[in-house]
Amino acid sequence: MKYNLLTRSLKRKDVGVAFGQTKELFDLNFVEGIPRMNQLEVLPEYHGNLKNDRFPDFEPRIKFELSEKGKLSDWVGIPNMVANGMLVSPKFKALLEQFNLMEHRFYEGQVKTGVFFREYFWFHPLSEHAERFVDFENSIFKETNGNLVKLKSLKDSLGYYSKHNVSIDMYKIVLKENSKHIDLFYIPYFQFSTEFFISERLMKAIKKEKITGIEIKEQDFLGDL
C-alpha cells in the first residue's frame, strides 16, 4: 500500500485565508473588565485543554466562528488548539468512518457562519496508539547533522535533544506486519497538529468526494507496502 501526507490547505482559494480561517466564538455571559479570552481559557471544557495522549474526561467545547475572510471547507482551521486532530464537516466525518483509522473519537462541534450554526466534528486521535503499529526498532531516524539513528520506542524520542544536543526527524518508517491495513495515522513528536499519513485508498476516496480544505502531498518516509 502506498501512503501520502494529508495536511490542511493554506491556499486562499480553498480556505479564504491561510491563518485565521475561524476565530473563537464568544457566546457566553462574560464578566465585564476581564478579557474574554482569559475567561474562555479557564473553562474546564475549553478545547485548549485537550491532550494528545488521552481522551478527555469532559465534553470539549468545540465552537468557532468563520472569520470575515474565511471560506467554509470540509476541514476547517481553528485557533488555540494544541492537540493534534481535525475539525471536519459531517461529509468528511462520514467518509473517514469508512476507513481504518488510528484510535480516535469524534466530538460534536459548531462553526457559526452569519446567523447560522453549522455542524462540525473534532477528530481526536490518540497519540499512544502509534506504538501499536509503528515498528520503531526497524525504523530509521535522522539527526539534523545527518547521522542515522535507531529508536526502540516512541518514548526514546522524548528528551533526545537534551541528551544528545541534536534534534531528530523521520527518515524511513516501517509498520508492523499486523498494522499494514491502517488508512490514517500520525507519529507523535515527529508530526504536529495537522499532518497525517493516509493510504492510497483513502486518498482516492477524498479526491472522489471532493473534500475541501485539504492538501495531499507525496512523501518518502514510508515506502510502498
Order of alpha helices (4+ residues) and beta strands (2+ residues): beta-alpha-beta-alpha-beta-beta-beta-alpha-beta-beta-alpha-beta-beta-alpha-beta-beta-beta-alpha-beta
